[in-house]
């Protein structure tokens, strides 16, 4: 039985109800960017994900790279942070060693990340999202969940049309494209946003959710990474539908209470709300991959100092200060070590950041060769709380002033 569809043109915003044949193009403007779904008017939870965000920002600023494969990452000894879709056609992927990526795509252009720029543009994108709805839950620099139910009722406009307009605004004002997933809950919205990249707009409804996600690999479920996928495959669980008949108690015994959420997600259920108060955990950091492996404190300190200066500069530009720090080290065997420390007082000064991570670095070094070091400012607060004046220094200054 065919259900009547609601059709939306993503370019002109035209909405048609009770459509039995959505057609290939919009009957109003002729655009081929039309979507149709029986629940298009009622769904209100969206996941908006920027397409190859860092690479897209760089191509926007360097038009000469538009048709070239682009890798954003470190040196040849580093890893790929992200890459454009042209580079992905050669097999390049995020987190791949840059050296391997250049073997697959020797003519790729490699650029170092400009995190200050990406953070700035991310804030502009989030501002546009909040025009569409105040309920925006940022989960990373380039993605967010949106709840458009209240905003849609206030405007008397279906969320799908608001999202189509938002995607065009981001594209025209920021110069990057986004992919959108629209669904009845966050988990399904996240899956939907991955279905049509780049520049996609995919819809999963209540009625067709199990039909859509059932044939997918379990790795499509948010939170299931490669390691967990392999463990589930060893149990004969390959597809989402395999989890429908799996023993929940057995999975909980093997993997802990997290498995309960896995089974719930597999059944297309997700009770989590989009929360505007729960933004992404904001941090500011910098790291570098060495040209050759380093072993001693003095050698690594030379590389660490400019990183602390970079972090301090980024904190100052953002009006923030760090209450905590994380030191990151990667050994030559690619084992990554992170160590966190709390600060007595928030700071945005490079020397104080360096002083705080020095003992952490010294305690970790054991003669092993290291290939990377990084430092990240965490527990960020307003810079008004940073670097309180030393009490005794104030008393000394006052005493000197009294002598004049």
Secondary structure by P-SEA (a helix, b strand, c coil): cccbbbbbccccccccccccccccccccccccccccccccccccbbbbbbcaaaaaaaaaaccccccbbbbbcccccbbbccccaaaaaacccccccaaaaaaacccbbbbccaaaaaaaaaaaaaaaaaaaccbbbbcccccccccaaaaaaaacccaaaaaaaaaaaaaaaccbbbbbbbcccaaaaaaaaaccccbbbbbbcccccccccccccccccccccaaaaaaaaaaccccccccccccaaaaaacccaaaaaaaaaaacccccccccccccccccbbbbbbccccccaaaaaaaaaaaaaaaaaaaaaacccccbbbbbbbccccbbbbbbbbbcbbbccaaaaaaaaaaaaaacccccccccccccccccccccccccccaaaaaaaaaaaaac
